[in-house]
Amino acid sequence: MDNSVVISTPPHVKSKRTTRGIMIDVCIALAPCALAGCVFFGWQALLIILMSVFACDGVCLLLYCQQRFFEEVRQREKRMREVVETV
């Protein structure tokens, strides 16, 4: 009996669909729900939807800036090590 385990990175299901295409489909599917929420519950529903979108974008921007900052710190440390090693 073969007890070998194959380890691979996700996604494990191969498909020609991209993440961007899937997310566009999700937005299209959510549009009628958002519209119905605005019709049934008024402008407050639209306000909540917009606040959620801006909050998610803000978190993404914060994480991106944090990643860039730490990359720059690592590059500076690398340059400092090179300078110290040459001395």
C-alpha positions in Angstrom: 0.0 0.0 0.0 1.4 3.4 -1.0 1.3 5.8 2.0 2.9 8.8 0.3 1.4 12.2 0.8 1.5 14.8 -2.0 1.9 18.4 -0.7 1.1 21.2 -3.0 0.0 24.9 -2.8 -3.6 25.9 -3.3 -5.7 26.0 -5.4 -5.9 22.2 -5.6 -8.6 22.4 -8.3 -7.3 23.5 -11.6 -9.4 25.9 -13.6 -9.0 28.6 -16.3 -11.1 31.1 -14.2 -9.1 33.8 -12.5 -9.7 35.3 -9.1 -10.5 38.6 -10.8 -13.2 36.9 -12.9 -14.7 35.1 -9.9 -14.8 38.4 -7.8 -16.6 40.1 -10.7 -19.2 37.3 -10.7 -19.6 37.8 -6.9 -20.2 41.6 -7.4 -22.7 40.9 -10.1 -24.5 38.4 -7.8 -24.5 40.8 -4.9 -25.8 43.8 -6.9 -29.5 42.8 -6.8 -29.3 42.1 -3.1 -27.8 45.5 -2.4 -30.5 47.1 -4.6 -33.2 45.2 -2.7 -31.7 46.2 0.6 -31.8 49.9 -0.4 -35.4 49.6 -1.6 -36.7 47.9 1.5 -34.6 49.6 4.2 -33.8 53.0 2.6 -30.7 55.0 2.4 -29.3 53.6 5.6 -28.6 50.3 3.9 -26.7 52.1 1.1 -24.7 54.0 3.8 -23.8 50.7 5.5 -22.7 49.1 2.2 -20.5 52.1 1.4 -19.0 52.2 4.8 -18.2 48.5 4.6 -16.5 48.9 1.2 -14.4 51.9 2.3 -13.4 50.1 5.5 -12.2 47.0 3.6 -10.3 49.2 1.1 -8.7 51.1 4.0 -7.6 47.8 5.6 -6.1 46.6 2.3 -4.3 49.9 1.9 -3.0 49.8 5.4 -1.7 46.2 4.9 -0.1 47.2 1.6 1.7 50.2 3.2 2.9 48.0 6.1 4.3 45.4 3.7 6.1 48.1 1.7 7.5 49.6 4.9 8.9 46.3 6.1 10.4 45.5 2.7 12.2 48.9 2.8 13.5 48.1 6.3 14.8 44.7 5.2 16.6 46.3 2.3 18.2 48.9 4.6 19.3 46.1 7.0 20.8 44.2 4.1 22.7 47.2 2.9 24.0 47.9 6.4 25.2 44.3 6.7 27.0 44.6 3.4 28.7 47.8 4.6 29.7 46.2 7.9 31.1 43.1 6.1 33.2 45.2 3.8 34.8 47.1 6.7 
